[in-house]
């Protein structure tokens, strides 16, 4: 193994250890259980944001991720509540359902570029909400409530994940679930971006015409990237529905779509881990500014605008003096 | 020599304007054929039609006897007809070497998923693409800037990179769009050698160009367009003495065209 690779692996393992061992210990010893919920949200939102980041990576501004989060939430909720299927089966099902939907949505709209694609995806968020209001299966405006907590996941009689009802603190269970999924998600993203597939996606971002003239099937690649993105949105939404034990047409709205996009901007579009940092800072920044009362939104948006002007490449582009940039 | 490309009564109309009108000619295997003509003669449109970036209004383009007009550009590229672009069309935010490596796409054996998982095919691809890229970079004198960001390259090298990308696709027919534009004499002569080097690797070259001196020097045959129509076809010597060609050029602007 090369030294650089070794250092990266070690860094990732340390990061995972902090999230999975240190943070829960601190939270338990200070009895700040609410932080579990907050950090779980950050983890889930950053999974959905990672999807948005991937669409940025192929050169598309995606303001429609909330639609997939909503769809994912509903798919899981309907399967669990109305059909009694285990949550653990509905989780991948929600992701796959979103991926399939995104293929049909993406086929016509991925030809659009720039602000046109952005506008259509924005509208799509609203469409998803309208559909949720109108369809009988989603129970209209009253949504789906009293979703049971995830049961046990057993494989060949071996309990892989215990029943969340038996946990003394289900929030802690969701925290571990979400953080583990987030780590897997970003590990996969890192791998994707640094594989040849990532280079192909990057070539789309740079110049679609040239990419197609060297023989890249650009419409196929765009669909694949968009489907992965939507898959992640669906996964995030499904777990959210399970945590809040409910899902409404307004569970994910246009504001969430915009936040997913902002998370990517804030963290840095050029960095795989950008959405993770961006989500964390944005979520906690917003919470922290709560004390400013009615000025919360004003201060929040001013800071965001200032950050984008000063750091157009995101927070991860900050380098200490003398630190050499290494991609 | 066998014909690799047959352009048959190709026509493309934009509204009432015939950008390309009833143009027919053949491109023989491993030759360098140039398409010249005054500004607005329809050269670029003809290129787009051949690479299938545009659909013809009527007529067709056949590659080795098989109709390629109407197919998606990446399918045409897969069959072996690859277009490079005017000016600085490259992947700007990749290194020079990466540009050439990515252009090997058509030779990939691994699937997207295989690349993601790092399958054996994927690793072999990476290695052979890297080696081939180094080869091409050396041929086009780009090896000393291999790790530079492409957007930092000077003009002359950019053009060479465009040709390198074309070469990397392993195309049968390479369409070069104004490879000498904006170059001084010395750069042009160097690029002429490059294009000849490309041909020596067995590639058929079709190029659109303004620079007459370079065209006369490099081309096996020349096709002249004016107002979308073919007015002449032949060797450099034949073209230089063709009255319609002289008229087409001198009729537009009274300047030396280096004939």
Interface residues (C-beta under 8 A of the other chain):
Chain A: X191 X192 X195 X196 X197 X199 X200 X202 X203 X206 X207 X209 X210 X212 X213 X214 X215 X216 X217 X218 X221 X224
Chain B: X51 X53 X72 X73 X74 X77 X78 X82 X83 X84 X85 X89 X90 X91 X92 X93 X94 X98 X101 X102 X103 X105 X106 X108 X110 X112 X115 X116 X118 X122 X125 X126 X165 X168 X169
